[in-house]
Amino acid sequence: MQTQMGPKRPRHGLGPEFLKLWAASAVSNVGDGVTVVAAPLLAASLTRDPLLVAGLAFAVQLPWLLFSLVSGAIVDRLDRRIVMGAVAAFRSALIGVLGLAVLADAASIPLLYCVFFLLGAAETVFDPASVTVLPTIVSREGLPKANARLAGTSTVLNVFVGPPLGGFLFAAAAALPFLLAGASFAAACALVLALRGTFRVERREPAPPTRLRGEIAEGVRWLARHRLLRSMAMALGLMNLTMAAWNSILVLFATERLGLGPRGFGLLLSAYALGGTAASAVAHQIITRLGPGRTLRIGLLIEAGTAM
């Protein structure tokens, strides 16, 4: 039997440990939002080759294909607070190095690929660790409220504040958004490491030792046995692939065809996100009226039509 060890959860309210986690999420989302705009703008300033610009998106997403199962199994064996702090420090160092390279006029496409591949790999570890930390510091009754605050903060800062800010900073000096992101990840590291308690899965009863490969295989078999989840995973994977294909060269379309500068590109991404946020507000009513299957099919057709 397994249990997660953590600080004593508050009976009322969300408690000081949640405030630290919330603040860490907030500053980290600012850094993420800024780089969402700054990275493709930097790539487009280094090359106008669509294939090379699109390669940046590939470099970011490839770690999820390669490491997501391994990362989840590793996180289950370690103290999540230490994992999150170490990953945040690693991300801060990576993006800081890129910022200094831009400042020294030494940035290149290979360096950009390398940095964002490693950032993507770090994210495959950070995300599952952060999800499992929350229930250990917030009571079950407080989880909906805590999740709502984290999701709302992520949407506002990552989607509506970060991209325009990144565009304005890039227009002022190309290195600024990356240096700001490095500082934000460093602040997130300090806040996460300030959490009190041990966030490790501990076994109350002795269990036979398991190998990492066996845990990964068990996860794959579990997904394969669930027809609905398997179908959804395949559909979402294909949908994300097609979206990534045109999103990866959106910066070239915006700057060359639409004539937008860095500020305009940042605002464009925020407008894009605003549409998604508005749709999510009425999604429940649409699904209730049309059913999940029909809604998904119509949504895919609309996505295909707008892309063409």
Secondary structure as a PSIPRED ss2 file (coil, helix, strand):
# PSIPRED VFORMAT (PSIPRED V4.0)

   1 M C   1.000  0.000  0.000
   2 Q E   0.000  0.000  1.000
   3 T E   0.000  0.000  1.000
   4 Q E   0.000  0.000  1.000
   5 M C   1.000  0.000  0.000
   6 G C   1.000  0.000  0.000
   7 P C   1.000  0.000  0.000
   8 K C   1.000  0.000  0.000
   9 R C   1.000  0.000  0.000
  10 P C   1.000  0.000  0.000
  11 R C   1.000  0.000  0.000
  12 H C   1.000  0.000  0.000
  13 G C   1.000  0.000  0.000
  14 L C   1.000  0.000  0.000
  15 G H   0.000  1.000  0.000
  16 P H   0.000  1.000  0.000
  17 E H   0.000  1.000  0.000
  18 F H   0.000  1.000  0.000
  19 L H   0.000  1.000  0.000
  20 K H   0.000  1.000  0.000
  21 L H   0.000  1.000  0.000
  22 W H   0.000  1.000  0.000
  23 A H   0.000  1.000  0.000
  24 A H   0.000  1.000  0.000
  25 S H   0.000  1.000  0.000
  26 A H   0.000  1.000  0.000
  27 V H   0.000  1.000  0.000
  28 S H   0.000  1.000  0.000
  29 N H   0.000  1.000  0.000
  30 V H   0.000  1.000  0.000
  31 G H   0.000  1.000  0.000
  32 D H   0.000  1.000  0.000
  33 G H   0.000  1.000  0.000
  34 V H   0.000  1.000  0.000
  35 T H   0.000  1.000  0.000
  36 V H   0.000  1.000  0.000
  37 V H   0.000  1.000  0.000
  38 A H   0.000  1.000  0.000
  39 A H   0.000  1.000  0.000
  40 P H   0.000  1.000  0.000
  41 L H   0.000  1.000  0.000
  42 L H   0.000  1.000  0.000
  43 A H   0.000  1.000  0.000
  44 A H   0.000  1.000  0.000
  45 S H   0.000  1.000  0.000
  46 L H   0.000  1.000  0.000
  47 T C   1.000  0.000  0.000
  48 R C   1.000  0.000  0.000
  49 D C   1.000  0.000  0.000
  50 P H   0.000  1.000  0.000
  51 L H   0.000  1.000  0.000
  52 L H   0.000  1.000  0.000
  53 V H   0.000  1.000  0.000
  54 A H   0.000  1.000  0.000
  55 G H   0.000  1.000  0.000
  56 L H   0.000  1.000  0.000
  57 A H   0.000  1.000  0.000
  58 F H   0.000  1.000  0.000
  59 A H   0.000  1.000  0.000
  60 V H   0.000  1.000  0.000
  61 Q H   0.000  1.000  0.000
  62 L H   0.000  1.000  0.000
  63 P H   0.000  1.000  0.000
  64 W H   0.000  1.000  0.000
  65 L H   0.000  1.000  0.000
  66 L H   0.000  1.000  0.000
  67 F H   0.000  1.000  0.000
  68 S H   0.000  1.000  0.000
  69 L H   0.000  1.000  0.000
  70 V H   0.000  1.000  0.000
  71 S H   0.000  1.000  0.000
  72 G H   0.000  1.000  0.000
  73 A H   0.000  1.000  0.000
  74 I H   0.000  1.000  0.000
  75 V H   0.000  1.000  0.000
  76 D C   1.000  0.000  0.000
  77 R C   1.000  0.000  0.000
  78 L C   1.000  0.000  0.000
  79 D C   1.000  0.000  0.000
  80 R H   0.000  1.000  0.000
  81 R H   0.000  1.000  0.000
  82 I H   0.000  1.000  0.000
  83 V H   0.000  1.000  0.000
  84 M H   0.000  1.000  0.000
  85 G H   0.000  1.000  0.000
  86 A H   0.000  1.000  0.000
  87 V H   0.000  1.000  0.000
  88 A H   0.000  1.000  0.000
  89 A H   0.000  1.000  0.000
  90 F H   0.000  1.000  0.000
  91 R H   0.000  1.000  0.000
  92 S H   0.000  1.000  0.000
  93 A H   0.000  1.000  0.000
  94 L H   0.000  1.000  0.000
  95 I H   0.000  1.000  0.000
  96 G H   0.000  1.000  0.000
  97 V H   0.000  1.000  0.000
  98 L H   0.000  1.000  0.000
  99 G H   0.000  1.000  0.000
 100 L H   0.000  1.000  0.000
 101 A H   0.000  1.000  0.000
 102 V H   0.000  1.000  0.000
 103 L H   0.000  1.000  0.000
 104 A C   1.000  0.000  0.000
 105 D C   1.000  0.000  0.000
 106 A C   1.000  0.000  0.000
 107 A C   1.000  0.000  0.000
 108 S C   1.000  0.000  0.000
 109 I H   0.000  1.000  0.000
 110 P H   0.000  1.000  0.000
 111 L H   0.000  1.000  0.000
 112 L H   0.000  1.000  0.000
 113 Y H   0.000  1.000  0.000
 114 C H   0.000  1.000  0.000
 115 V H   0.000  1.000  0.000
 116 F H   0.000  1.000  0.000
 117 F H   0.000  1.000  0.000
 118 L H   0.000  1.000  0.000
 119 L H   0.000  1.000  0.000
 120 G H   0.000  1.000  0.000
 121 A H   0.000  1.000  0.000
 122 A H   0.000  1.000  0.000
 123 E H   0.000  1.000  0.000
 124 T H   0.000  1.000  0.000
 125 V H   0.000  1.000  0.000
 126 F H   0.000  1.000  0.000
 127 D H   0.000  1.000  0.000
 128 P H   0.000  1.000  0.000
 129 A H   0.000  1.000  0.000
 130 S H   0.000  1.000  0.000
 131 V H   0.000  1.000  0.000
 132 T H   0.000  1.000  0.000
 133 V H   0.000  1.000  0.000
 134 L H   0.000  1.000  0.000
 135 P H   0.000  1.000  0.000
 136 T H   0.000  1.000  0.000
 137 I H   0.000  1.000  0.000
 138 V C   1.000  0.000  0.000
 139 S C   1.000  0.000  0.000
 140 R C   1.000  0.000  0.000
 141 E C   1.000  0.000  0.000
 142 G C   1.000  0.000  0.000
 143 L H   0.000  1.000  0.000
 144 P H   0.000  1.000  0.000
 145 K H   0.000  1.000  0.000
 146 A H   0.000  1.000  0.000
 147 N H   0.000  1.000  0.000
 148 A H   0.000  1.000  0.000
 149 R H   0.000  1.000  0.000
 150 L H   0.000  1.000  0.000
 151 A H   0.000  1.000  0.000
 152 G H   0.000  1.000  0.000
 153 T H   0.000  1.000  0.000
 154 S H   0.000  1.000  0.000
 155 T H   0.000  1.000  0.000
 156 V H   0.000  1.000  0.000
 157 L H   0.000  1.000  0.000
 158 N H   0.000  1.000  0.000
 159 V H   0.000  1.000  0.000
 160 F H   0.000  1.000  0.000
 161 V H   0.000  1.000  0.000
 162 G H   0.000  1.000  0.000
 163 P H   0.000  1.000  0.000
 164 P H   0.000  1.000  0.000
 165 L H   0.000  1.000  0.000
 166 G H   0.000  1.000  0.000
 167 G H   0.000  1.000  0.000
 168 F H   0.000  1.000  0.000
 169 L H   0.000  1.000  0.000
 170 F H   0.000  1.000  0.000
 171 A H   0.000  1.000  0.000
 172 A H   0.000  1.000  0.000
 173 A C   1.000  0.000  0.000
 174 A C   1.000  0.000  0.000
 175 A C   1.000  0.000  0.000
 176 L H   0.000  1.000  0.000
 177 P H   0.000  1.000  0.000
 178 F H   0.000  1.000  0.000
 179 L H   0.000  1.000  0.000
 180 L H   0.000  1.000  0.000
 181 A H   0.000  1.000  0.000
 182 G H   0.000  1.000  0.000
 183 A H   0.000  1.000  0.000
 184 S H   0.000  1.000  0.000
 185 F H   0.000  1.000  0.000
 186 A H   0.000  1.000  0.000
 187 A H   0.000  1.000  0.000
 188 A H   0.000  1.000  0.000
 189 C H   0.000  1.000  0.000
 190 A H   0.000  1.000  0.000
 191 L H   0.000  1.000  0.000
 192 V H   0.000  1.000  0.000
 193 L H   0.000  1.000  0.000
 194 A C   1.000  0.000  0.000
 195 L C   1.000  0.000  0.000
 196 R C   1.000  0.000  0.000
 197 G C   1.000  0.000  0.000
 198 T C   1.000  0.000  0.000
 199 F C   1.000  0.000  0.000
 200 R C   1.000  0.000  0.000
 201 V E   0.000  0.000  1.000
 202 E E   0.000  0.000  1.000
 203 R E   0.000  0.000  1.000
 204 R C   1.000  0.000  0.000
 205 E C   1.000  0.000  0.000
 206 P C   1.000  0.000  0.000
 207 A C   1.000  0.000  0.000
 208 P C   1.000  0.000  0.000
 209 P C   1.000  0.000  0.000
 210 T C   1.000  0.000  0.000
 211 R C   1.000  0.000  0.000
 212 L H   0.000  1.000  0.000
 213 R H   0.000  1.000  0.000
 214 G H   0.000  1.000  0.000
 215 E H   0.000  1.000  0.000
 216 I H   0.000  1.000  0.000
 217 A H   0.000  1.000  0.000
 218 E H   0.000  1.000  0.000
 219 G H   0.000  1.000  0.000
 220 V H   0.000  1.000  0.000
 221 R H   0.000  1.000  0.000
 222 W H   0.000  1.000  0.000
 223 L H   0.000  1.000  0.000
 224 A H   0.000  1.000  0.000
 225 R H   0.000  1.000  0.000
 226 H C   1.000  0.000  0.000
 227 R H   0.000  1.000  0.000
 228 L H   0.000  1.000  0.000
 229 L H   0.000  1.000  0.000
 230 R H   0.000  1.000  0.000
 231 S H   0.000  1.000  0.000
 232 M H   0.000  1.000  0.000
 233 A H   0.000  1.000  0.000
 234 M H   0.000  1.000  0.000
 235 A H   0.000  1.000  0.000
 236 L H   0.000  1.000  0.000
 237 G H   0.000  1.000  0.000
 238 L H   0.000  1.000  0.000
 239 M H   0.000  1.000  0.000
 240 N H   0.000  1.000  0.000
 241 L H   0.000  1.000  0.000
 242 T H   0.000  1.000  0.000
 243 M H   0.000  1.000  0.000
 244 A H   0.000  1.000  0.000
 245 A H   0.000  1.000  0.000
 246 W H   0.000  1.000  0.000
 247 N H   0.000  1.000  0.000
 248 S C   1.000  0.000  0.000
 249 I C   1.000  0.000  0.000
 250 L H   0.000  1.000  0.000
 251 V H   0.000  1.000  0.000
 252 L H   0.000  1.000  0.000
 253 F H   0.000  1.000  0.000
 254 A H   0.000  1.000  0.000
 255 T H   0.000  1.000  0.000
 256 E H   0.000  1.000  0.000
 257 R H   0.000  1.000  0.000
 258 L C   1.000  0.000  0.000
 259 G C   1.000  0.000  0.000
 260 L C   1.000  0.000  0.000
 261 G C   1.000  0.000  0.000
 262 P H   0.000  1.000  0.000
 263 R H   0.000  1.000  0.000
 264 G H   0.000  1.000  0.000
 265 F H   0.000  1.000  0.000
 266 G H   0.000  1.000  0.000
 267 L H   0.000  1.000  0.000
 268 L H   0.000  1.000  0.000
 269 L H   0.000  1.000  0.000
 270 S H   0.000  1.000  0.000
 271 A H   0.000  1.000  0.000
 272 Y H   0.000  1.000  0.000
 273 A H   0.000  1.000  0.000
 274 L H   0.000  1.000  0.000
 275 G H   0.000  1.000  0.000
 276 G H   0.000  1.000  0.000
 277 T H   0.000  1.000  0.000
 278 A H   0.000  1.000  0.000
 279 A H   0.000  1.000  0.000
 280 S H   0.000  1.000  0.000
 281 A H   0.000  1.000  0.000
 282 V H   0.000  1.000  0.000
 283 A H   0.000  1.000  0.000
 284 H H   0.000  1.000  0.000
 285 Q H   0.000  1.000  0.000
 286 I H   0.000  1.000  0.000
 287 I H   0.000  1.000  0.000
 288 T H   0.000  1.000  0.000
 289 R H   0.000  1.000  0.000
 290 L H   0.000  1.000  0.000
 291 G C   1.000  0.000  0.000
 292 P H   0.000  1.000  0.000
 293 G H   0.000  1.000  0.000
 294 R H   0.000  1.000  0.000
 295 T H   0.000  1.000  0.000
 296 L H   0.000  1.000  0.000
 297 R H   0.000  1.000  0.000
 298 I H   0.000  1.000  0.000
 299 G H   0.000  1.000  0.000
 300 L H   0.000  1.000  0.000
 301 L H   0.000  1.000  0.000
 302 I H   0.000  1.000  0.000
 303 E H   0.000  1.000  0.000
 304 A H   0.000  1.000  0.000
 305 G H   0.000  1.000  0.000
 306 T H   0.000  1.000  0.000
 307 A H   0.000  1.000  0.000
 308 M C   1.000  0.000  0.000
